[in-house]
Amino acid sequence: MKLLQAYKFHLIGLVVGAVLGYLYYSQIGCITGTCAITSQPINSTLYGSVMGVLITDFFKKEK
């Protein structure tokens, strides 16, 4: 339980980033299919989740 509380913000960032990454793929995407990140949904979802974790890491307070 303490592990979940320690990484709560990272997990929230992971989920929100993955959802936003998929939404970016589905709404904007890549017309030609040659874009490295947005040409496939798995790529944009993984990229979004990594970015979500990195962004939430900025807001985590050090003890």
C-alpha positions as protocol buffer text, in pm:
chain_id: "A"
residue {
  index: 1
  type: MET
  ca { x: 0 y: 0 z: 0 }
}
residue {
  index: 2
  type: LYS
  ca { x: 285 y: 238 z: 75 }
}
residue {
  index: 3
  type: LEU
  ca { x: 431 y: 161 z: -267 }
}
residue {
  index: 4
  type: LEU
  ca { x: 104 y: 264 z: -431 }
}
residue {
  index: 5
  type: GLN
  ca { x: 100 y: 589 z: -234 }
}
residue {
  index: 6
  type: ALA
  ca { x: 461 y: 658 z: -322 }
}
residue {
  index: 7
  type: TYR
  ca { x: 396 y: 631 z: -695 }
}
residue {
  index: 8
  type: LYS
  ca { x: 41 y: 767 z: -700 }
}
residue {
  index: 9
  type: PHE
  ca { x: 126 y: 1072 z: -911 }
}
residue {
  index: 10
  type: HIS
  ca { x: 332 y: 865 z: -1152 }
}
residue {
  index: 11
  type: LEU
  ca { x: 44 y: 622 z: -1204 }
}
residue {
  index: 12
  type: ILE
  ca { x: -199 y: 908 z: -1263 }
}
residue {
  index: 13
  type: GLY
  ca { x: 44 y: 1060 z: -1513 }
}
residue {
  index: 14
  type: LEU
  ca { x: 85 y: 724 z: -1684 }
}
residue {
  index: 15
  type: VAL
  ca { x: -289 y: 675 z: -1731 }
}
residue {
  index: 16
  type: VAL
  ca { x: -363 y: 1035 z: -1833 }
}
residue {
  index: 17
  type: GLY
  ca { x: -67 y: 1039 z: -2072 }
}
residue {
  index: 18
  type: ALA
  ca { x: -172 y: 712 z: -2232 }
}
residue {
  index: 19
  type: VAL
  ca { x: -526 y: 838 z: -2286 }
}
residue {
  index: 20
  type: LEU
  ca { x: -403 y: 1167 z: -2430 }
}
residue {
  index: 21
  type: GLY
  ca { x: -156 y: 986 z: -2653 }
}
residue {
  index: 22
  type: TYR
  ca { x: -429 y: 766 z: -2794 }
}
residue {
  index: 23
  type: LEU
  ca { x: -661 y: 1063 z: -2839 }
}
residue {
  index: 24
  type: TYR
  ca { x: -387 y: 1242 z: -3028 }
}
residue {
  index: 25
  type: TYR
  ca { x: -354 y: 942 z: -3259 }
}
residue {
  index: 26
  type: SER
  ca { x: -726 y: 910 z: -3317 }
}
residue {
  index: 27
  type: GLN
  ca { x: -806 y: 1279 z: -3360 }
}
residue {
  index: 28
  type: ILE
  ca { x: -493 y: 1420 z: -3528 }
}
residue {
  index: 29
  type: GLY
  ca { x: -274 y: 1124 z: -3621 }
}
residue {
  index: 30
  type: CYS
  ca { x: -60 y: 1108 z: -3930 }
}
residue {
  index: 31
  type: ILE
  ca { x: -213 y: 1138 z: -4276 }
}
residue {
  index: 32
  type: THR
  ca { x: 75 y: 984 z: -4472 }
}
residue {
  index: 33
  type: GLY
  ca { x: 151 y: 700 z: -4229 }
}
residue {
  index: 34
  type: THR
  ca { x: 523 y: 780 z: -4221 }
}
residue {
  index: 35
  type: CYS
  ca { x: 528 y: 954 z: -3883 }
}
residue {
  index: 36
  type: ALA
  ca { x: 726 y: 755 z: -3628 }
}
residue {
  index: 37
  type: ILE
  ca { x: 511 y: 825 z: -3324 }
}
residue {
  index: 38
  type: THR
  ca { x: 162 y: 894 z: -3453 }
}
residue {
  index: 39
  type: SER
  ca { x: 137 y: 638 z: -3734 }
}
residue {
  index: 40
  type: GLN
  ca { x: 28 y: 356 z: -3499 }
}
residue {
  index: 41
  type: PRO
  ca { x: -185 y: 374 z: -3185 }
}
residue {
  index: 42
  type: ILE
  ca { x: 56 y: 171 z: -2971 }
}
residue {
  index: 43
  type: ASN
  ca { x: 341 y: 412 z: -3042 }
}
residue {
  index: 44
  type: SER
  ca { x: 145 y: 723 z: -2954 }
}
residue {
  index: 45
  type: THR
  ca { x: -5 y: 559 z: -2644 }
}
residue {
  index: 46
  type: LEU
  ca { x: 335 y: 450 z: -2512 }
}
residue {
  index: 47
  type: TYR
  ca { x: 489 y: 789 z: -2591 }
}
residue {
  index: 48
  type: GLY
  ca { x: 204 y: 965 z: -2413 }
}
residue {
  index: 49
  type: SER
  ca { x: 238 y: 747 z: -2105 }
}
residue {
  index: 50
  type: VAL
  ca { x: 613 y: 807 z: -2082 }
}
residue {
  index: 51
  type: MET
  ca { x: 560 y: 1181 z: -2120 }
}
residue {
  index: 52
  type: GLY
  ca { x: 288 y: 1171 z: -1854 }
}
residue {
  index: 53
  type: VAL
  ca { x: 521 y: 1004 z: -1605 }
}
residue {
  index: 54
  type: LEU
  ca { x: 801 y: 1249 z: -1680 }
}
residue {
  index: 55
  type: ILE
  ca { x: 576 y: 1552 z: -1645 }
}
residue {
  index: 56
  type: THR
  ca { x: 430 y: 1434 z: -1314 }
}
residue {
  index: 57
  type: ASP
  ca { x: 782 y: 1374 z: -1187 }
}
residue {
  index: 58
  type: PHE
  ca { x: 838 y: 1750 z: -1197 }
}
residue {
  index: 59
  type: PHE
  ca { x: 555 y: 1808 z: -951 }
}
residue {
  index: 60
  type: LYS
  ca { x: 648 y: 1539 z: -699 }
}
residue {
  index: 61
  type: LYS
  ca { x: 781 y: 1680 z: -373 }
}
residue {
  index: 62
  type: GLU
  ca { x: 1105 y: 1542 z: -235 }
}
residue {
  index: 63
  type: LYS
  ca { x: 1105 y: 1426 z: 126 }
}
